[in-house]
Amino acid sequence: MTEQKLNIEIISIVDFPQGSPLPYSVLDATHTNAAYPEKNLEIRGGGYGSDAAAHPSNANQFYVLTDRGPNADFDGIVGKGKQFLVPNYTPSIGLFELQADGKIIKVKEILLKDSNGNPISGLPNPRAFGGTNEVPYDINGQPMTVNPDLPFDEVTNPIKSDINGLDPEGLAALKDGSFWISDEYGPHLVHYDADGVEIARINPFAHDERNNVIINGKQVLLPAEFTKRRANRGMEALTIMPDQTTLVGIMESSMDNPDKSGRGSSLVRIVTINLVSGKIEQYLYRLDAAEHVASGIVAINEHEFYLIEHDRKFPLQDKSAKKLIYKVDISQATDIETIISADNPHIIQQDHTFGLTIDGQTLEKLIAENEASWQLLEKLAIKPVKKTLVVDVLATLDYPHDKLEGLWLRQDGSLGLLNDDDFALTDTEIINATSTVEQKYLDKDKTIEDANRLYLVMPTA
């Protein structure tokens, strides 16, 4: 009886010590810590910071998501790419529980697997399925190739890619025990069962046979313009509405739409996918600044959401850092999927590749060239979502991290915030085709190591 009571009794935010660490294991400790060469780099089997989601029935349990694994920028013999420091790493979902004394325990880990039950990797996708020609390098700085026992050859032994590789960033936990995950590669939306086996997929690639969500005889696909996502800036956050019918995702940054000229825009896209009707809707979100990112979203009801916007700065290193939680309302915003091509007086067209265009320009390029174009969109009756600040994190909490990505909406209305510690490592520079990797530190003096932590806060509205 007591155990059942603990499962439904919500631990009060008042009694919870802010910033409780998540437990972790050590994946590798054989590399040198570039910040302190006399010490080894501790690559931690945490990395649980890409996103968070409430357990559907246990008020004190929450799911968290890793990304593609420990990696560092690397410029090798085949060009720029990523060095995968634990090449056989499999992205996973962790289930954690917040205890009455504020401690956090790990309940279980769910490895992500393909539809045949084989563990997936975090390696980049082929070009045709969302790859960006990102070169994967191994721990020795050599290109990862199709045949790892032979040297790289562009024809006979090309660079390795993984059609099932995923860089997970968004997590929605469903009441039936399954999960939807969004990623930064395709972007892909992948449905996993309770054991982590892929059962469905939605992406923008009509030729991908894994796109098996068919509703009313029609294949459900993400809009084609989502293929224009920036490398490592794909669909950063995902949630599902309380009625379990509709997925809602948001891109991290402005897309390379039509090309890198759209990159300086403050416009990011929210997409909704109704899993019953198959209907796709798209809404525009305006970042406070183009360099900000959207990194977490959770549904409050069918039209309101909490959303993380931040700047990736370390508060202990830069006093201008911003970590913000907004309440977002899409009820009065314009679904740009419904806009019909017109010429009144601006030419408005729905392009099959670039999405909605105004006077021949993509929305991203329009805003990148002139921030005042938001007013033009308003005049054309294209309204972005409404946003209201509900938590200024740095004014409320002692939060020292650069990345704020996990958002757990608790049953008492409070929010659990989780940082992404990047497996406790970071890359500082590349010298003579060798990456310089060190422990991830929060302060300029490199004395405070980053780690996954959970913070609780109550939104103001």
N, C-alpha and C positions, 0 to 999 in steps of 0.2 A: 504493500500500500504506500509506504514512504517513497519507494523508488518511482512509482507512477506519479506521485505528487510532484517530485522534482522535475519530471519530464514536462509538466505543463505549467509549473510555477516560473514566471519570468523573473530573472535576476534583475534587481532594480539598478538603474543607471547610477543612482546615488551611492550604492554600495560597491560599485565596480571601480577598481583603480585604473585610471586611464593608461593606455599604452601597454597592455599586457602582451608579452611575447608569445608567438606561436612556436611550438616545439619543432625541431628539425634534426635531420641526420647529416652526416658529412659524406658527400658524394666522392670527393677527391681532395687530397691534401699533398699532392706531389709537385705542384707548380710553385715557382718562387713568387712571393708577394713583391711586386716592383716597388711599392712604397717603402718596404722594409726588407731588403734582400736577404737579411739573416733569418727571416721567417718564411714559412710556407703559406701559400694561399689556401684558404679554406673555402672550397666550393660547397655550399650548403644545399642539402636536399630539402630546402624549403621552396623558395620561389613562388610560394602561394600568394600571389598578389595581383594576378591579372584581372580577377573579378571575384565576386562573392554572391551568394544567394542563400536565402533562408531555407532551412529544412521545412518541408511542407507541414509537418505535424509537431515536431519537437521545438519548442520555443527557444531553447538555449543551444541548439545545434545549427551550424551553418556550413555550407559548402564553399570551398575556394578552389581556384583554378591556377595551374601553372601555365607558363607560355612554352615556347618551343625548346627551352633548355638553356644551360649555361653557354653563352657565346660572347664573342668579342669582335670588334671591327678588325679586319685583316686585309692587307694589300700584298698579295703573293704573286707568283709567276704567271697567273692567268688573269690578274687584275684584282679589283676591290671586291671584297665579299665578307663573309663571316667565318671565324674560326669556331668550330663546335668543340668545346673543351671536354665534353662527355658525349662522344659521337653516338653511343647507343642509347641515349636518353629518350624516354617515352613520356610525353606530356600526360598529366593526370589531374583528377579531381580529388581533393582531400575533404573528408568530413571531420569537423572539429566541434568540440563542445565547450562552452563557457561554464566553468564550475562556480559554485556559490561563493567561493573564496577569491574569485577573480582569475584563477589559473585556467589555462586552456589545455585540453588534452586532445590528441589525435585519435579519432574513433576508427577510421579506415581510409584506405587509399584505393582509388579506382583508376586503373591504367586505361588509356584510350586505345581502342582497337579498330581495325578495319572490319568490313562486313563479313570477313571470313574468320574473325576472332584473333587475328595476328596483331601484336602491338604495333602502333604506328610510330613514326619518327617525327622530329621537328625540322627535317630537311626541306629546302625549298621545293616548290612544285615545278613541273615542266612549264615552259612558256605558254603553251596552249591552255593551261588550266590555272593561270594566275601567277606564274613565275615571272620574275623581273630580271632574269639573268644574274641573280645573286650567286656568287661562287662560294660553295661550301669548302672549307679547309679543315683538315684533321688537327689533332693536338700537336703534330710535328710540323705544321705549317704547309703540308702538302695538299694539293687539290684532292677532294674526295671524288673518286672515279667509279664508273660502273663496275670495273674489276679492280678491287683494292690491292691486288697483288701485283699489278702491272703499273708502270709509269703512265702519266697522263699523255694521251694522244687524241687530238680533236676528232679523228676519224675512227680509229679502232678501239679507243678506250676513253670516251668523252666524259665530261663532268657528270656526276651523279645527281639525279633529282628524284623526288618521291611524289608520285601522284596522290598518295594518301598523307603526305606530310602536312602538318598543321602548325600554325602559330596561334594557339588559342588565346583569346582576349575577352570574350563575352560569355556569360554563363546564365542560363535560365534552368532552374530546378522545378520539374513538374510534379503534380500531386500523385501521378502514377509511378513515380520513382525514376523516370527517365530524365534526360537532360538535352537541351539544345545548346550548342556552342557556336559562337561566331569567331572568325579568325582574321588575320591580317594578310594572308596570302591572296586567296581568290578574288574577293573574299568568299568564303564558304560558310554556310550555315549547316551544321551537321547534327542530326538527331541520334543520340546514343541511348541504348537501353540501360537498365540499372547496373549492369555489369560492365558498361563502357564499350559495348559493341555497336558499331554503326548500323543504324536501321533506315536512315533516310538522309537526303542531302538536297540543299537548295543553293544554287550559285548562279552567276550570270551566263554560264556557258551552255548553250542549247545542245551542243554536241557531246556533252559529258553524260555518259550512260548511267552514272550514279545519281543523276537528278531524277529520283523516282517518286516525287510528290506529284501525283496526278489528281486534280480535283475537277469534277464535271467534264472529264475527258480532256483537260488541258494541263500541260506541264507547267508547274509553278517555277518561275525563274526570277532572280533579282533583276532589276533594270540594267540594261546593257552598260550604262554610263558608270556603274560601280566597278567595272573592270579598269577604270581610270584611276583607281585608288593609288596613292603614293606608296612606295615600298616602305614596309614597317609602319604604315599609318592606315591600316584597313578598318574593318568593322570592330571597333574597340570595345563596344559595350552591347549587351543584349539583355532583354527581360521578357516576361510573358505577362499578359494582362490577367487579373485575378480570375476571370472566367475561363482561363486556359485556352482561349480560342485564337489569340493573336500574339505573334512575336513582334517585338519592337527593338530595332537596333539603331545605333548611331555610329557614323564614321568618326574616326579620331580627329582628322584634320581635313582641310580643304583638299580636294582631289586634283590630280594632274589632268584636268579636263579643260580644254582638249589636250593640253600638254603641260609642261612645267610653268607656263604662264599663268595657270590658275592657282598656283601654289601659295601665293601671297594673300589669299582671300580669307575673310573672316566667316565664310559660309561653310557650314557642314550640313550633311543630310541625315535626316531621320527616315527610316523606312519601316512600315508595318506590313506584316504578312498574315492574313487571316487564314488559319489552317483548316477552316470549315468551308469557306466560300472560294478561297484562292485569291481573293482580292488583294492587290498591292497598292499601298498608299505611300506618298512621299511628302515630307515636310522639311522646311528650311529652319535651321537654328543659327542664330547669330552669336558668334563668340565675342567676348568683351574686347579681345585683341586677336589679330590674325595668328600670332605666335602661340596662343593658348591651344589647349587640346581638350576634347571631350573624352572622358575616360571611364564613366560608369553611369548606368541608368537602371532604375527600378520602378516598376509600376505601382502607383497608389490606387488607381481605379482605371476605368476605361479611357480616360482622357488626360489624367495628370500623372506626372512622374517626378521623381527626384533624379537629378543629373549632376555629375561632377564635372567641373571645369577648372583647369589649373594650368600652371606655366612650366612645370618640370624643374623649377629652381629649388635649390636647397635653402630653406629659411635661415639656417645658421651661417650661410655663406653670402646671402643676398637678402637684404631687408625689404626689397621690393616684391618678394615672392608672393604669389596668390594661390590659395587653395579654397575653392568656393563650391557650395552646394546650392543649386537652384531648384525651385519647383517649376516644372515646365507644364504648360497646358496647350494641347493641340486642338482643342474644341473650336477655336475661332481662327485657326491657321488655315492656309490654303493647301489643299492636296494638289500638288503640281502635276500629278498623274492625270488629273481630270481636265487640265487646261487644254482647250482646243486651239489649233493654229489659227492665227488672226493677223490682221494688218490694220491697227487702229490706235495711234498712227505708227506704232512700233511693230515691226514684223515679229510675231511670236510663232515659233514652230516647235514641234516635237520631233527631234532628230533621233533616228534609230540607233545611232552610236553615242551621241553626246547628251541625249535627254533634251530638256527644255532649253531653247535658245531664244535670246532677245536680240533683234537686229543682227543675227548671224553669230552672236557671241554666246558661249556657254555662260551659265550663271556664275561659275567660279571666276572666269576671266573678267566678266563684267564687274564683279565686286573687287577683284584684285587691282584692276586699273583705276577704280574710283570708288572709295567707300561710300560716297554719296549715292551710289546706284541702289542702295537699299531703299532710298526714298522713291527712286524710279519704280522699283518693284511694287511698293505700296500704291503708287499712282495707277499701276496696272492691275491692282486688286490682288496682288500676290503677297500675302501676309506671312511673316515668319511666326514661329510658335511664341507664345507669351512666356517670359521667364521672370521669376521673383526670387530674390536672394533669401534663403532661409538659414544658411549657416556660413559665416565667415570662419573657416576652420582655424586659421592662424590667430584670430582674435579670440577664439573660444578654447582652443586646446594647445597644449605644449606639443606641437607636431613638427618634428625636425626633418622629415623626409622630402625627397624631391618628387616622388611619384605617389599619387593618390588614385587608386584604380578600383579597389573593392568596395562595394556598397551593399550592405545587408540591412534590409528593412525589417525591424523586429516587431513582434506582436504588440508591444506597448507603444509603438509609434516612434521609438528612438531609432537612430541609425548607427550601425556598426561600420566603421571606416577601416580599410586595410591598405597598407602601402605595398608596393612592389619593390622588393629588395634586390631583384636581379640576381638571385642566388648568392648574394653577398659579394659580388665582384663587379668590377668596372674596367673598361679599357681607357688608358690615358693617352697613349700615342703609339705610332707605328714607326719603328726605327730599323732600317735595313731589312725590310720585309719581315720583321719580327714584331709581333704585338707585345705591348707592355701592359700586362694585366695586373691589377692590384685588388686588394680588398676594397669594398665599397665603403667610403667614409662619409659622414654627415657634415663634418666641419673642415675648415681650411687647413687646420693643423694635423688632420688625419689621425685623430685620437679616438673618435667615436664611430664604431662600426655600425653599419646599417643592418637591420634585421626586420623580418615580418612582425608587425605588431597590430593589435586590434584596439581601436579607440571607440568609445561610445559618446554620442552627442544627441541632444534633442533639438529637432528643427523648430524654428520660431513660428512657422505657419504651415 
